[in-house]
Amino acid sequence: MGYKILVINPGSTSTKVALFEDEKKLWQETVRHDPAEIQKFDRIADQYEFRKNTILRLLEEKGVSLQEIDAFVGRGGLLKPMEGGTYRVNEKMLDDLRNRPMGEHASNLGALIAYELAQEAGGKPAFIVDPVVVDEMVDIARPTGWPEFQRKSIFHALNQRAIARKWAREQGKDYKDVNVVVAHMGGGISIGAHKQGRVIDVNNALDGEGPMSPERSGTLPVYSLAKLCFEGKYDKKTMLKKIKGQGGWVAHLGTSNAIEIEKDVEAGDEKAQLVVGATAYQVAKWIGHMAAALEGKVDAILLTGGLAYFKWFVDKIKEHAEWIAPIYVYPGEMEMEALALGALRVLKGEEEAKEYV
């Protein structure tokens, strides 16, 4: 019998839950929550009991007892910057998530719920894997033109590292022996330089750095942005929303729905083609940035995330970037599998769980 691992991945209005036996996914369910119900809570942490009870009801429906589960793994939240890897949920992590999170995000609940369920199961281990705050950037990548600001590493670490590991396995290699550029392309777009198992540079996708995306502005002309901030046309809240949430495709095309936009592009809509083409062009340029960070020693470029299903968009990226290295496309994401595999590596003794401090 293999190890049974329960995976918990809270999103803004949904909770994904899956049960694995070693690498095999036995089942996965997405519980969608009524937005009105979620809005009753002032803080993300206040949703703890609501989300936990949702998971317990689901397990009861599936006929799964907590005691038969060997480990619990939650989506890592907004914690202090840390190296990539699998972390044991400890009291310090729980305290930071409850009382001093780096930001409000539903993923903050993952470790809290995993730990509590693990305790109720008889003191089983609880983990998080590759949270969005993974920070392995080299020092030279951090400074900006202002000493007040440094570049931050906040990105789709879980899926980026999972895809890089997957590609390396397919090539008969170890992740720690390859150099790849990985582009996760969804509502936000993050592009990382993976050098022998470490992400040495990456754009801050959460705050709008990098290419424009369906919901984010991407890097903007800084002088024009500064002027606009002081012209009195927009308040602070609106400006921040224009950068993250109402930028990119939403601002240009009125929607972030990639399926609708793909139909417009295929139908010959010139505006849609220009905006999507410009995004592909910017993605390719950021791939070039990361190729430079790897000193041109790039084994492969890996494209993943929901937008990797958008063939016209992917083909445009290839036109501009395929000369750098072979491009491999992995549409969608494998976050649930990545969480389970991170825990499994520790349970099997292939990797040691790290401690959050």
LUMBAKE-459143 format. One record per atom (N, C-alpha, C, CB): x, y, z; residue in one letter. Coordinates in steps of 0.02 Angstrom, whole numbers, plus 50000, padded with zeros to 5 digits. Atoms other than C-alpha are relative to their C-alpha. Last residue first. Glycine has a CB too. Example, Ala and Ser with C-alpha at 12.3 -4.5 7.8 and 13.67 -1.06 7.14 Angstrom:
2
499584994149997S
506844994750357S
499615005550037S
500205002349929S
500454994150000A
506154977550390A
500455006050000A
499505000150062A
***
This chain:
357
499744996449942V
505915151250528V
499845007549994V
500774999050006V
500144992850008Y
505045138750415Y
500225003650063Y
499245001249986Y
500344996749943E
505865121650427E
499925007449985E
500404998950065E
499664994149974K
506285111350272K
499575003050057K
500115005349943K
500454994349990A
505685093550241A
500385005850031A
499404998150044A
500124998449930E
507085082150184E
499545006150005E
500665001250038E
499894992949987E
506995074650010E
499855001350074E
499565004749953E
499624997550057E
507005056949942E
500205007350010E
499604999249936E
499304998849982G
506495049950111G
500435002549944G
500294993950028G
499575005550025K
504905042150044K
500745001050018K
499934999449925K
500225006349969L
503785053350152L
500454994249979L
499284998649981L
499805000049930V
504795068650098V
499824993450034V
499675005950038V
499275000349999R
504655065049912R
500264999850072R
500305006049962R
499795006950010L
502805061149938L
500764999350002L
499744997449934L
500085003749938A
502455078350012A
500274992949994A
499274999850021A
499534997049952G
503175087049859G
499974996650068G
499845007450009G
499335002750012L
502295074649746L
500515002950047L
500205001349928L
499965007049977A
500605078649823A
500704997249992A
499504995749960A
500055000149927L
500835097449805L
500074992950027L
499335003150022L
499384997449974A
501445095749626A
500015000050076A
500135007049974A
499495005250005E
499985084449581E
500665002350031E
500114998049926E
500195005249952M
498755097349645M
500514994450000M
499304997249983M
499884997949931E
499685111449556E
499834994550050E
499615006250016E
500005006449964M
499775102949385M
500145001350074M
500544995149971M
499555000149943E
499315117649275E
499944993350036E
499865005950049E
500315001049935G
498525120449106G
500515000350056G
499634993450002G
500594995949984P
499425118048941P
499724998350068P
499464999049947P
500375004049951Y
501185110448941Y
499385004050021Y
500454998350063Y
500624997049976V
502085117048786V
499634995150045V
499545002149940V
500465005449983Y
503915113448746Y
499385003250033Y
500334994850048Y
500574998149959I
505015126248658I
499544994050009I
499625005949969I
500635003450017P
506755121848595P
499455001850049P
500114992349999P
499975007149978A
508045135348636A
499354996649978A
500104999450078A
499605000349939I
508435153648594I
500124992750021I
499655003950057I
499285000150018W
507875153148412W
500444999250062W
500195006449963W
499785006950010E
506135148148472E
500734999549981E
499574996749947E
499545002749949A
505875165348548A
500294993249986A
499644999750064A
499514995349973H
505025177248425H
500534996850044H
499655005350039H
499694996150054E
504055165448312E
500575004450026E
499475004349966E
499495004150034K
503765153648459K
500355003949945K
499674993649971K
499425000349954I
502865167248557I
500574996149967I
499804996750068I
499674993550003K
501745170348407K
500605000250046K
499505005650017K
499624999850063D
501345151648395D
500375006649992D
499544999049940D
499395004049991V
500855151648578V
500435000249938V
499824992750017V
499574996449952F
499595165748552F
500674996450008F
499655000750068F
499784994050037W
498815157548399W
500505003950042W
499405004549980W
499495001750049K
498755140948494K
500275006149963K
499714995149950K
500164995050051F
497855147248651F
500524999549944F
499985007350030F
500495003150045Y
497975131548761Y
499865004349938Y
499344998750037Y
499625004650044A
499595138548836A
499534995949956A
500434995450041A
499914996950066L
498495152748900L
500414995649953L
500345006750007L
500605000350041G
497905141549043G
500095002849930G
499455003650033G
500554995849980G
499635138949116G
499424999749950G
500235007250008G
500525003449962T
501235132149038T
499465004950021T
500294996450060T
500594995849996L
502615136448915L
499444996250034L
499785002449929L
500615003749984L
504315128248941L
499425004950009L
500104995750064L
500504995149979I
505885135048857I
499354996250010I
499925006049948I
500675000150028A
507305122348845A
499605005950027A
499644993450016A
500145006650028D
509145118848879D
499314999849967D
500044994750055D
500705001849989V
509615137148902V
499864993349966V
499525005549972V
499965007449993K
511445142048924K
499304997450018K
500534997950054K
500105003250064G
511275159848857G
500014992450002G
500505002349952G
499404999250042E
512055167349012E
499944996349934E
500614997650038E
499695006750003L
510605160449117L
500625000049956L
499504994949975L
499845001749930A
510095178249164A
500354993350004A
499365000050043A
499404996249983A
510215182148977A
500224998550072A
499885007649991A
499465003450035A
508975168148941A
500665003550015A
499874999749923A
499805005649958M
507885175949076M
500544995749966M
499394995750015M
499694997649937H
507825192648987H
500284994150039H
499485003850043H
499324997750016G
507515183748821G
500375002750060G
499975005349947G
499635006350007I
506015174748897I
500735001749984I
499684995449945I
499835001949932W
505475192248949W
500344993250002W
499384999950044W
499464995649977K
505575197548766K
500214998250072K
499785007449997K
499385002150033A
504565182348712A
500595004350023A
499935000449924A
499805006349969V
503205186348840V
500674997749971V
499464994649989V
499714998349935Q
503185204348775Q
500214993750038Q
499495003950042Q
499364996650013Y
502935198548595Y
500355001650066Y
499895006449959Y
499535005450019A
501565186448650A
500705002849989A
499754996549936A
499875003949939T
500705200948740T
500494994449985T
499344997050029T
499544996149959A
500885211948587A
500184996450064A
499695006950016A
499335000450031G
500115198348479G
500515003950040G
499975002749929G
499755006749985V
498645197048599V
500704999149971V
499524994649973V
499895000449927V
498385215948593V
500294993250018V
499345001150038V
499464995549980L
498635217348404L
500164999150074L
499815007349985L
499375002850024Q
497585201948363Q
500605004350022Q
499994999449924Q
499855005849959A
496165208148473A
500684997049980A
499444994749995A
499814997549933K
496205225048387K
500204994350046K
499435004050031K
499344997050003E
496245217048214E
500235002650068E
500015005749950E
500074993649965D
494775205248242D
500695003250008D
499654999050070D
499664994650035G
495145191748112G
499925006850033G
499755000449931G
500474997050047A
493895178548166A
500305006149963A
499365002250036A
500085004650056E
495305168348244E
499535002849947E
499744993250024E
499375000150036V
495745183248355V
499934995649937V
500584997350045V
499944993650035D
493935185848405D
500645000149958D
500015005950050D
500495000150055K
493735167348448K
500055006449959K
499284999350027K
499735004450052E
495345168048549E
499534999649940E
500134992950029E
499494996250037I
494675183148643I
500304995749945I
500555002650047I
500344994950042E
493105173748694E
500505003749956E
499615005050044E
500385003850050I
494115158748756I
499645004849952I
499494995350034I
499565001950055A
495385170148841A
499634996249946A
500584995950026A
500195006750020N
494065178448949N
500384997949938N
499234999649987N
499405004249992S
494975193549019S
499874992949978S
500245000250074S
500095006549969T
493675205648954T
500674996550008T
499534995649957T
500615000249959G
493465223748899G
499864993350033G
499435001749958G
500525003750036L
494715222548756L
499364999150040L
500264993249981L
500004999150073H
496095234848801H
499374997249967H
500614996749970H
499994992950017A
495845236948989A
499935001149925A
500655003150024A
500614996949975V
495315218949019V
499965007349978V
499954999450077V
500545001450048W
496715212648906W
499345003150022W
499924992549991W
499895004950053G
498055221049012G
499404999149953G
500164993450030G
499514998250051G
497455230449165G
500024994949945G
500695000650031G
500334996750056Q
495885229049269Q
500495002649948Q
499575005750025Q
500725001549999G
496395216649402G
499635002949941G
499705002550063G
500135007149985K
498165222049447K
499254998950006K
500364997850064K
499395003950007I
498845238249375I
499864992550007I
500525002250051I
499814999750071K
497175246749345K
500644996049986K
500105007349978K
500435004750036K
496625240649517K
500165000049925K
499275001950011K
499765006849985L
498125249249597L
499594994849963L
499994998750075L
499365001050033M
497665265449508M
500264992950012M
500525005250026M
500135001050072T
495845264049562T
500644998749963T
499645006149970T
500325006550008K
496315261649746K
499884998449926K
499334999850037K
499525005349991K
497535276249740K
499694993149987K
500295000250071K
499755000649932D
496295288549667D
500454993950005D
499414999550051D
500155006349966Y
496155292049480Y
500255000450073Y
500324994049963Y
500535003550037K
496045308049377K
499784993750036K
500244998349930K
500644999649966G
496995318749502G
499434996449966G
499815007150007G
500444995750039E
498485321949388E
499305000550029E
499964997449929E
500084993549969F
499705315349517F
499555004749962F
500675003250008F
500175000749929C
499655296649481C
499845006850032C
500574996650037C
500715001749995L
499595300049293L
499784999650073L
499864993549964L
500404994150016K
501285308749301K
499264998850011K
500135002349928K
499934995349945A
502085293949390A
499595006349988A
500745001850010A
500385002549944L
501385281749262L
500035005050059L
500264993150022L
500714998950015S
502025292049116S
499564997850058S
499814996349936S
500104992749997Y
503765292549194Y
499275001749987Y
500455003649948Y
500034997649932V
503725273749232V
499875007550005V
500644998350036V
499524994450003P
503275267549059P
499965004050065P
499855004649938P
500254994050033L
502305251949116L
500565005249994L
499405003050039L
499554994349991T
502835234149161T
499765005949958T
500734998249983T
499315001150017G
501335222549155G
500415006350013G
500074997749927G
499724995150047S
499585229349157S
500684998049974S
500045006850032S
499494995749971R
498765214349236R
500345004249947R
500524995950037R
500264995749946E
497135205149203E
500495005150026E
499774995750057E
500724998850002P
497325195649038P
499745004950052P
499634993650007P
500345006449998S
499205198349041S
499255001349996S
500194996050065S
500714999349984M
500435212349011M
499674993249994M
499655005249952M
500454998950057P
502225206049011P
499305001950025P
499964993749956P
499955004950054G
503335208549164G
499545001549943G
499854993150027G
499374999850038E
502985217249329E
499984994749945E
500614999150047E
500054997050067G
501145218749378G
500645000649962G
499715006550007G
500054992749998D
501155216249567D
500055003449932D
500525002850044D
500564997849958L
500775197649573L
499895007649994L
500144998150073L
500635000350037A
501885193449423A
499415002650041A
499854992949979A
500504999949947N
503485199149507N
499315000449967N
500115006150049N
500384993849992N
504665194249365N
499494999350056N
499645002049934N
500705000750022V
505885180049390V
499655006750008V
499644994450042V
500304993550018D
507745177549424D
499294998649974D
500435003849946D
499534994649984I
508815163849503I
499755006949981I
500664998849966I
500284994850043V
507465150649511V
500375006450015V
499215000850010V
500164993849964R
508495136349583R
499755005249950R
500625002750038R
500445001149943G
508605118049528G
499835006250040G
500304995250044G
499805005849960Q
510105119249412Q
499604999650066Q
500755000450016Q
499305002150009K
509685136549347K
500174994650050K
500485006050008K
499865005649955H
507835140249324H
500704997449985H
499474994249992H
499385003150022A
507565157449247A
500194994750052A
500585005349992A
499445001049955G
505755162149278G
500594996749966G
499794995950058G
499495003250042I
504325169849181I
500644999550040I
500125004049933I
499344999849969S
502715174549271S
500494995949958S
499984997350073S
499485003650037I
501095179249184I
500665000750037I
500065002549927I
499364996649995G
499505184149276G
500524995749965G
500205001350074G
500244993249986G
497745178749229G
500585004650012G
499545000050059G
500705000249981G
498655163749155G
499745007050008G
499904995950065G
500414994950033M
500355160849075M
499264999050017M
500115000049924M
500685001749979H
501715151949173H
499545005549977H
499954998950078H
500504994750002A
503315154449073A
499324997250020A
499965003349929A
500695002249994V
504775143049118V
499545006150000V
499894995750063V
500424994149989V
506565146249060V
499284997549999V
500125005649946V
500594998950042V
507645130849081V
499685006850017V
499494994350010V
500174992950002N
509385126249142N
499405001049954N
500625004349977N
500214996750062V
509635107949188V
499905007550011V
499344996949974V
499465000350050D
510595097249314D
499825003849936D
500154992849983D
499424996449976K
509575100749472K
500585000149950K
500244997050065K
500144992850001Y
507965095849383Y
500625004150020Y
499425001750048Y
500214997449935D
508715078549356D
499905007549994D
500514998350056D
499534995949962K
508805071149182K
499705001950067K
500195006349960K
499555004549965G
507985057249081G
500525003750041G
500344995549951G
499365000250037Q
507255069948960Q
500504995350032Q
500305007149997Q
500135002550068E
505485066449020E
500644999549959E
499505004649965E
500125007349996R
506105068249200R
499904997149930R
499394998450044R
499365003249987A
506815085649159A
499934992350003A
500315002750067A
499615000050062W
505175090949080W
500674996450010W
500135007349976W
500315004650047K
504195085549234K
500404999649935K
499275002249985K
499835006849979R
505395094249354R
499734994849950R
499724998650070R
499285000950013A
505245110449255A
500234993050020A
500405005350038A
499915001050073I
503355108549252I
500734998949983I
499715006049961I
500275006650018A
503295106149441A
500104998549926A
499254999750017A
499515005149980R
504475120849470R
499754992949984R
500155000550075R
499384999350038Q
503385132549369Q
500494994550017Q
500335006950014Q
500075002950067N
501775125649442N
500645000649959N
499425003349964N
500215007049997L
502245128449623L
499974996949931L
499334999550035L
499445004549985A
503245144449597A
499804992649996A
500285001550068A
500345006450000H
501865154249509H
500514994450013H
499624998749932H
500185002850065F
502725170549555F
499654993350009F
500634999149956F
500665002549984I
503295182649690I
499724997349934I
499525005650031I
500155006550030S
505165186249687S
499324997750027S
500564994750016S
500235005449957K
505375204649725K
499864993749960K
499375002150037K
500435004750035R
506385218249639R
499844994250047R
500324997549934R
499655005750028Q
507085230949761Q
499504995749963Q
500374996050055Q
500345005950024F
506415248349793F
500494994649979F
499555001849940F
500595001449959E
507015263049899E
499654993549981E
499515005749995E
499815004049942P
508755262249818P
499414998350046P
500535003550040P
500134996349937W
507945268049656W
500224995650058W
499255002050006W
499714993350006G
508605262249486G
499875004450060G
499725003449939G
500344996150052T
508225244249536T
500355006849997T
499235000850014T
500014992749999P
509275231649634P
499595002949942P
500705002749997P
500454996449955R
508725213249649R
499995007649993R
500184998350069R
500664999250031A
509435203249503A
499555004650041A
499674993349991A
499944995250054I
511265205549557I
499325001449966I
500494997549948I
499974993149975D
510875197149723D
499995005149944D
500615001050043D
499314998049987V
510345180749643V
500015007550017V
500464998549939V
499694995350046M
508505176649660M
500725001650020M
499595006549996M
499325002550010E
508045161249759E
500395004549953E
499984992849972E
499524994850019D
506415167949831D
500704997049999D
499965006150048D
499345003050011V
504895156449845V
500475005449972V
499964993949952V
499474995649976V
503485168349896V
500694996749996V
499875001950072V
499864994650049V
502185159849786V
500575004550022V
499375004249991V
500494994549999P
502305144049894P
500205005649952P
499915002850070P
499864994650049D
503395129349839D
499465005550000D
500074997049931D
499505001150051V
502605115349943V
500055006149954V
499834993649958V
500144995750058I
501645115950107I
500574998849951I
499935007750020I
499494996650039F
501645101650231F
499705005649957F
500384995049956F
500334995250044A
500685092850370A
500555004149966A
499505004650039A
499634994250025P
501295077050457P
499585004449954P
500634997749963P
499675001550063K
500075065750554K
500385006249975K
499484997649946K
499324997250003G
499715069950735G
500384998049938G
500384997950060G
499555003549955G
498225058450762G
500725002449997G
499994992849986G
499875006750025A
497065062650618A
500484996150044A
500275000249929A
500595003949986E
496415077750714E
500084992749977E
499395003249966E
500035001149928Q
498175084750713Q
499404995650019Q
499965006850037Q
499475004749983A
498325082150526A
500014998550075A
500685002749978A
500245006650019L
496645090550500L
500524994650018L
499844999749925L
500535001949953E
497255105650598E
499734993149984E
499435005249998E
499725001549934Y
498895106550502Y
499464997650048Y
500345006350028Y
499625006250003A
498095105050330A
500264998150069A
500585000649949A
500485005650002I
496805118450374I
500374993349999I
499545000649939I
500395000149938L
498095131350428L
499544994050003L
499595006550005L
499595002949946A
499305126950288A
499604999450064A
500625004150012A
499795006950015G
498005129650152G
500384996750057G
500435000049939G
500385004949961L
497155144950227L
500264992949993L
499275000349980L
499774999849930N
498485157150166N
499664994750043N
499875007050029N
499515005449990S
498045151249989S
500285000050071S
500575000749950S
500335006149978A
496505162350000A
500494994350014A
499494997849949A
500105004550057H
497585177949989H
499714993550026H
500674998749962H
500615003949996E
497765193150100E
499924995849938E
499385004650011E
500554997450040G
499565199250109G
499394995450008G
500205000549925G
499704995050045M
501245196350194M
499475003149954M
500564996849957M
499875002250069P
500275187450331P
500295005749959P
499354997449968P
499594995250036R
500525193850509R
500144997649929R
500655001350038R
499934993449969N
499265186150629N
500415005149961N
500314999350066N
500584997449963R
498545170050562R
500065007450016R
499924996150065R
500595000150043L
499805165950426L
499385002850035L
499864992849977L
499934994950053D
501285171650530D
499385000249956D
500634998549957D
500054993449969D
500705161650682D
500045005549948D
500545001050053D
500714998949983L
500405145950579L
499905006950030L
499774994650050L
500384999050062M
502135147150502M
499275001650015M
500064993849955M
499804993550027K
502965149450672K
499615001649936K
500765000149986K
500364994849963E
501965134950744E
500175006949974E
500174999650074E
499824999549930N
502575122750610N
499645006050032N
500775000850008N
500394994649969V
501965116550441V
500175000050074V
499244999049989V
500445002549948R
503375105750371R
499635005950031R
500404996050054R
499924997649931Y
504075113650215Y
499504996750046Y
499935007650002Y
500555002149958T
504325105750043T
500155002150072T
499874992449994T
499985006549968G
505495114849925G
499374998550039G
500604999650046G
500485004950023G
505935131949858G
500074993550037G
500084998949925G
499775004350054E
506915144049964E
499444995449978E
500624995850022E
499675006249981M
505985156650069M
500254996449939M
499514995450039M
499635003250056P
505265174250067P
500384993950025P
500495005049968P
499374996750013K
504115177350218K
500354996549941K
500455000050063K
499565000249942L
502365170450202L
500635004149985L
500194992750018L
499554994350003L
500965173350077L
500385000550066L
499605006649986L
500274993250004G
500185156150066G
500545005349998G
499565001350058G
499634995249960G
500745138350029G
499755007149988G
500744999649984G
499694994950043R
499405126949957R
500345005250044R
499475003449953R
500404994250020G
499075113550085G
500395004549954G
499775003950061G
499594994750031V
499755096050112V
499555005549975V
500444997249942V
500444994750024F
499085082650230F
500435005749972F
499535002650057F
499734993249998A
499985066350262A
499515004849969A
500695000449964A
499335000049972D
499625047950297D
500305007050006D
500454995749958D
499564995650040I
497735048050274I
500685000550034I
499685007149991I
499695004050053E
496785033050345E
500475004149956E
499464996949956E
499505004649974Q
496465042150510Q
500354995949945Q
499694995350050Q
499374996549991L
495585056750427L
500554995150019L
499945005550052L
499884997849932S
494195045150368S
500695003450004S
499964994150049S
499294999949981V
493675044150186V
500075002650071V
500415004449951V
499875005849957G
491905038850139G
500734999450021G
499804993749965G
499565004750036K
491855050949992K
500154993750041K
500665003449982K
500355002250061E
490355060250064E
500404994649963E
499865005949953E
500545004449977E
491235061050233E
499614997249941E
499525003850048E
499695006449981L
492785067950150L
499484995050024L
500535001150054L
499805003450062L
491735081450065L
500304993250016L
500495004349960L
500615002650031R
490915086250230R
500164996149937R
499515005649983R
500225005749960L
492625087750312L
499364996949972L
499885002150073L
499565005750015I
493245098750170I
499784993850038I
500735001650015I
500155002050069T
491775110850185T
500404993749981T
500175005849951T
500615004049997N
492015110950374N
499784997749931N
499435004050033N
499845006449970K
493805116850349K
499394995450002K
500275000950071K
499655004150050R
493275130550229R
500154993050027R
500655003549977R
500445001150057F
491975137950347F
500324995349949F
499825006849967F
500495005149980E
493095135850499E
499544998249943E
499595002450060E
499695006449981Y
494545145250417Y
499494994550015Y
500445001050060Y
500355005250038Q
493565159050328Q
500224993050022Q
500135000949926Q
500665001149970D
494085171750462D
499614994449965D
499605006449999D
499925004649943A
495895170050405A
499334998350032A
500475003050052A
499915006850025I
495415177950238I
500034995050057I
500634999549957I
499325001950017R
494795193350329R
500014992849974R
500465000850061R
499594994050008D
493125202350344D
500704998449976D
500035003850067D
499405000149958F
492075186950311F
500435006149987F
500404993649987F
500194998849931K
490305189350244K
500605000450047K
499534994450024K
499964992849984Q
491025191350070Q
499785001650071Q
499605003949952Q
499304998349987I
491335172550059I
500055007250023I
500424998949936I
499805003349938E
489475168650076E
500715002050020E
499944992349993E
500344996349946A
489005181549945A
500194997050068A
499234999849989A
499634993949984P
490325173949829P
499695004050057P
500055004449939P
500404994250018D
489415157049843D
500395006350019D
499304999950035D
500344996549946H
490785144049859H
499615006049973H
500505002350053H
500084992950015R
491315131549727R
499575003350053R
499695001049929R
500604997549967V
491955114749790V
499965007549987V
500004998450077V
499974992849990T
493195107649666T
499335002250029T
500155003849933T
500634996350002E
493415088849681E
500155007550009E
499514997450054E
499924992849989Q
494875077149646Q
499325003449993Q
500515003149950Q
500564995750019W
494965058249655W
500175007350013W
499364998150038W
500595004249992L
496175043649672L
499375003949982L
499964997450072L
500564996149975K
497645053349599K
499384995550003K
499865006349956K
500655000950032K
499095041449581K
499465004250033K
499804992650002K
500084995350056E
500845047649625E
499294999849970E
500504998449946E
499364998750032D
500825039649801D
499895005049942D
500324993249973D
499635005749972E
498995036649838E
500654999749962E
499594993349995E
499515003750039F
498235053749808F
500224993950038F
500605004549982F
499695005449962L
496665062149875L
500454996149952L
499474995450034L
499855006150036A
496145078949804A
500324995050047A
500475001449940A
499795005349954V
495305094749867V
500144993749958V
499474998650056V
499845006350034K
495065111049773K
500274995150052K
500515001249943K
499515004049964T
494195125049870T
500104993549962T
499794998750074T
500055007350005S
493285138549775S
500534996850044S
500084997749926S
500705001949992T
492905157249779T
499904992549992T
499565003649949T
500404994449977S
494635164949805S
499274998250011S
500055005749951S
499994994350046G
495565148549794G
499525005350024G
499814997949929G
500544995049998P
495975135649929P
500115005649949P
499955003050070P
499794994150038N
497095120949878N
499435005249999N
500204998149927N
500494994749988I
497035106049996I
500255006449967I
499885001250077I
499764993650026V
497915089749952V
499445005150005V
500244999349927V
500554995550014L
497625073950054L
500275006849981L
499515000550060L
499854993049989I
499025061150040I
499395004249981I
500635002349960I
500584996050018K
498855042350054K
500115007250022K
499354997150033K
500174994549954Y
500545033650054Y
499385003649974Y
500595004950007Y
499624993950004G
500605017449956G
499795005050053G
499945003149932G
500424994050000M
500005000050000M
500445006250000M
499535000050061M
***
